[in-house]
């Protein structure tokens, strides 16, 4: 636990990755934020279920001195909104091609309502062991042959082939556990809507961002918009940081 005085600690931007990716998906954004003098960190999202992932992130946030601007991509939109409800140091949320689910909603059910998404046709279920006695649970990956079309259509084929090969499976519990009270009801929020989002679905991301009262920026690109357009996404995060009145003092 850090001993830094939380009253004088600068703003920290925390960026949380979604399903099928890892924290390196934020690399392009992180570099731009660091160049602007912003403290930024990108923890590993366990991807073991909404309850477990939210609890993990909340614990991570509690160990950061000072205010936090919390960003999440895709499924992590639900994770950050759940975790921030009880995390006292979060001052704002940034949803990047992300779900902004409401209390009681299931990510899987709301995702199925999107007319723009084709992810559901590309998912493959794998099994992994849980406990003794040969019991298993399900986790999901994107069919490698469909990964580029669904997730990252404007990136080079060679790059998306590597992304498909190294993707991280997500537990089925991520999509089947109900969301808790959302932090977007009480915190200022910003949202990046990717106009070519075929994974979460542009229509759904846009409608949920509007419901959350988020300041919306639409950017041309696919679901992994932070990889495709890192400068534009970083600009939204910097705008959010300035708006919560914490950007001053983050420079080293």
C-alpha positions as CSV (number, residue, x, y, z in Angstrom):
1,X,0.0,0.0,0.0
2,X,1.5,3.4,-1.0
3,X,2.2,5.9,1.7
4,X,1.8,8.9,-0.6
5,X,-0.5,11.5,0.8
6,X,-3.8,11.1,-1.1
7,X,-4.6,14.8,-0.7
8,X,-1.6,15.8,-2.7
9,X,-1.3,12.9,-5.1
10,X,-1.9,13.7,-8.8
11,X,-4.6,12.2,-11.0
12,X,-4.0,8.7,-12.2
13,X,-5.6,7.4,-15.4
14,X,-6.4,3.7,-15.1
15,X,-7.1,1.9,-18.3
16,X,-8.8,-1.5,-18.3
17,X,-8.8,-3.9,-21.2
18,X,-11.8,-5.9,-22.3
19,X,-12.3,-9.5,-23.4
20,X,-10.0,-11.2,-25.9
21,X,-7.2,-8.6,-25.4
22,X,-4.7,-7.7,-22.7
23,X,-3.3,-4.4,-21.3
24,X,-0.9,-4.0,-24.2
25,X,-4.0,-3.0,-26.3
26,X,-3.7,0.4,-24.6
27,X,0.0,0.9,-25.6
28,X,-0.6,3.6,-28.2
29,X,-2.8,5.5,-25.9
30,X,-0.5,5.1,-22.9
31,X,2.5,6.5,-24.8
32,X,0.5,9.7,-25.7
33,X,-0.7,10.2,-22.2
34,X,2.8,9.8,-20.7
35,X,4.1,12.3,-23.3
36,X,1.5,14.7,-21.9
37,X,2.8,14.1,-18.4
38,X,-0.1,12.0,-17.1
39,X,0.2,9.3,-14.6
40,X,-1.3,6.2,-16.2
41,X,-1.5,2.5,-15.4
42,X,-3.2,-0.5,-17.2
43,X,-3.8,-3.4,-14.9
44,X,-4.5,-7.0,-16.1
45,X,-8.3,-7.7,-16.2
46,X,-8.7,-11.3,-15.0
47,X,-11.6,-12.0,-17.3
48,X,-13.0,-14.6,-15.0
49,X,-16.5,-13.1,-14.5
50,X,-18.1,-9.7,-13.9
51,X,-18.2,-10.1,-10.1
52,X,-14.6,-11.4,-9.8
53,X,-13.2,-8.9,-12.2
54,X,-15.0,-5.9,-10.6
55,X,-13.8,-7.0,-7.1
56,X,-10.2,-7.3,-8.4
57,X,-10.3,-3.8,-10.0
58,X,-11.9,-2.2,-6.9
59,X,-9.0,-3.6,-4.8
60,X,-6.5,-2.3,-7.3
61,X,-8.1,1.2,-7.3
62,X,-8.1,1.3,-3.5
63,X,-4.3,1.0,-3.6
64,X,-3.9,4.1,-5.7
65,X,-3.3,7.3,-3.8
66,X,-5.2,10.3,-5.1
67,X,-8.0,10.7,-7.7
68,X,-8.5,8.2,-10.6
69,X,-10.0,8.7,-14.0
70,X,-11.1,5.2,-15.0
71,X,-11.3,4.0,-18.6
72,X,-12.5,0.7,-19.9
73,X,-12.8,-0.9,-23.3
74,X,-15.6,-3.2,-24.4
75,X,-16.6,-5.6,-21.6
76,X,-14.5,-3.6,-19.2
77,X,-17.0,-0.8,-19.5
78,X,-19.3,-2.9,-17.2
79,X,-16.3,-3.8,-15.0
80,X,-15.2,-0.2,-14.4
81,X,-18.8,1.0,-13.7
82,X,-19.3,-1.8,-11.2
83,X,-15.9,-1.3,-9.5
84,X,-16.2,2.5,-9.3
85,X,-19.4,2.4,-7.4
86,X,-17.6,1.7,-4.2
87,X,-14.2,3.0,-5.1
88,X,-14.1,6.4,-3.4
89,X,-11.2,7.9,-5.4
90,X,-12.7,7.5,-8.9
91,X,-13.7,11.0,-10.2
92,X,-14.8,10.1,-13.8
93,X,-15.3,7.3,-16.3
94,X,-14.3,6.9,-19.9
95,X,-16.1,4.2,-22.0
96,X,-14.1,3.3,-25.1
97,X,-16.2,1.2,-27.5
98,X,-17.6,-0.1,-24.2
99,X,-20.7,-1.3,-22.6
100,X,-22.3,1.0,-20.1
101,X,-24.7,-1.5,-18.6
102,X,-27.4,-0.7,-16.0
103,X,-28.2,-2.5,-12.7
104,X,-29.5,-6.0,-13.3
105,X,-28.5,-6.2,-17.0
106,X,-26.4,-9.0,-18.4
107,X,-23.7,-8.1,-20.9
108,X,-24.6,-11.1,-23.0
109,X,-28.3,-10.3,-23.2
110,X,-27.8,-6.6,-24.0
111,X,-25.1,-7.4,-26.6
112,X,-27.6,-9.6,-28.4
113,X,-29.9,-6.6,-29.0
114,X,-27.4,-4.8,-31.2
115,X,-28.1,-4.9,-34.9
116,X,-24.5,-3.9,-35.7
117,X,-22.6,-6.6,-33.9
118,X,-21.6,-9.9,-35.5
119,X,-19.5,-11.2,-32.6
120,X,-22.1,-13.7,-31.5
121,X,-21.6,-15.6,-34.8
122,X,-17.8,-15.8,-34.2
123,X,-17.5,-17.0,-30.7
124,X,-16.0,-20.4,-29.8
125,X,-16.5,-22.1,-26.4
126,X,-13.6,-23.8,-24.7
127,X,-13.5,-25.6,-21.4
128,X,-11.3,-25.2,-18.4
129,X,-11.0,-27.0,-15.1
130,X,-12.6,-25.6,-11.9
131,X,-12.0,-27.4,-8.6
132,X,-11.6,-31.2,-8.2
133,X,-13.5,-34.0,-9.7
134,X,-13.1,-33.0,-13.3
135,X,-15.6,-30.2,-13.1
136,X,-15.2,-27.6,-15.9
137,X,-16.5,-24.2,-16.9
138,X,-16.9,-22.4,-20.2
139,X,-14.8,-19.6,-21.6
140,X,-15.0,-17.8,-25.0
141,X,-12.6,-16.9,-27.7
142,X,-13.2,-15.4,-31.2
143,X,-12.7,-17.7,-34.1
144,X,-9.3,-16.8,-35.5
145,X,-10.6,-16.8,-39.1
146,X,-13.2,-14.2,-38.2
147,X,-11.2,-12.1,-35.7
148,X,-10.1,-9.4,-38.1
149,X,-13.6,-8.8,-39.5
150,X,-15.2,-8.7,-36.1
151,X,-12.7,-6.9,-34.0
152,X,-10.1,-5.0,-36.0
153,X,-11.2,-4.6,-39.6
154,X,-8.9,-1.6,-40.5
155,X,-5.7,-3.0,-39.1
156,X,-3.2,-5.0,-41.2
157,X,-4.0,-8.7,-41.7
158,X,-0.6,-9.6,-40.3
159,X,-1.2,-7.7,-37.1
160,X,-4.7,-9.1,-36.6
161,X,-3.4,-12.6,-37.1
162,X,-1.1,-12.1,-34.2
163,X,-3.9,-10.6,-32.1
164,X,-6.1,-13.6,-32.8
165,X,-3.4,-16.0,-31.9
166,X,-2.6,-14.3,-28.6
167,X,-6.1,-13.4,-27.6
168,X,-7.1,-14.0,-23.9
169,X,-10.2,-16.1,-23.4
170,X,-13.0,-14.7,-21.2
171,X,-15.2,-16.7,-18.9
172,X,-18.8,-17.1,-19.8
173,X,-19.6,-15.5,-16.4
174,X,-18.5,-12.2,-17.8
175,X,-21.6,-12.2,-20.0
176,X,-24.0,-14.0,-17.7
177,X,-23.7,-12.3,-14.3
178,X,-25.9,-9.3,-13.6
179,X,-24.4,-5.8,-13.3
180,X,-24.6,-4.0,-10.0
181,X,-25.5,-0.3,-9.5
182,X,-23.6,1.6,-12.2
183,X,-21.2,4.3,-11.2
184,X,-22.1,6.3,-14.3
185,X,-25.3,7.4,-12.4
186,X,-23.2,9.6,-10.1
187,X,-19.9,10.2,-12.0
188,X,-19.2,12.4,-15.0
189,X,-18.7,10.1,-18.0
190,X,-17.2,10.3,-21.5
191,X,-17.6,7.8,-24.3
192,X,-15.8,6.9,-27.5
193,X,-18.1,5.3,-30.1
194,X,-16.3,3.5,-32.9
195,X,-18.4,3.9,-36.0
196,X,-17.4,0.4,-37.4
197,X,-17.8,-1.5,-34.2
198,X,-19.0,-5.0,-35.1
199,X,-18.1,-6.6,-31.7
200,X,-20.0,-4.6,-29.1
201,X,-22.1,-2.9,-31.8
202,X,-22.0,0.8,-32.7
203,X,-25.7,1.2,-32.1
204,X,-25.7,-0.4,-28.6
205,X,-22.5,1.5,-27.5
206,X,-24.0,4.8,-28.7
207,X,-27.4,4.2,-27.0
208,X,-25.9,3.1,-23.7
209,X,-23.5,6.1,-23.7
210,X,-26.5,8.4,-24.2
211,X,-28.4,6.7,-21.4
212,X,-25.4,7.2,-19.1
213,X,-25.3,10.9,-20.0
214,X,-21.8,10.6,-21.3
215,X,-20.1,13.2,-23.5
216,X,-19.8,11.3,-26.7
217,X,-17.0,11.4,-29.3
218,X,-17.6,9.3,-32.5
219,X,-14.4,8.1,-34.2
220,X,-14.2,6.2,-37.5
221,X,-12.7,2.7,-36.8
222,X,-13.3,-0.8,-35.5
223,X,-14.0,-2.2,-32.1
224,X,-10.3,-1.9,-31.0
225,X,-10.4,1.8,-31.6
226,X,-7.7,2.5,-29.1
227,X,-5.3,0.5,-31.3
228,X,-6.6,1.8,-34.6
229,X,-6.9,5.5,-33.5
230,X,-4.8,5.9,-30.3
231,X,-4.3,9.6,-30.7
232,X,-8.0,10.3,-31.0
233,X,-8.8,8.1,-28.0
234,X,-6.0,9.8,-26.0
235,X,-7.4,13.2,-26.8
236,X,-10.8,12.2,-25.3
237,X,-9.1,10.9,-22.1
238,X,-7.1,14.2,-21.8
239,X,-10.3,16.2,-22.3
240,X,-11.9,14.1,-19.6
241,X,-8.9,14.6,-17.3
242,X,-9.1,18.4,-17.8
243,X,-12.8,18.4,-17.2
244,X,-12.5,16.7,-13.8
245,X,-10.1,19.4,-12.9
246,X,-7.2,17.2,-12.1
247,X,-4.8,17.4,-15.1
248,X,-2.8,20.2,-13.5
249,X,-0.1,18.6,-11.4
250,X,0.1,15.3,-13.3
251,X,3.2,16.5,-15.2
252,X,6.5,15.2,-13.8
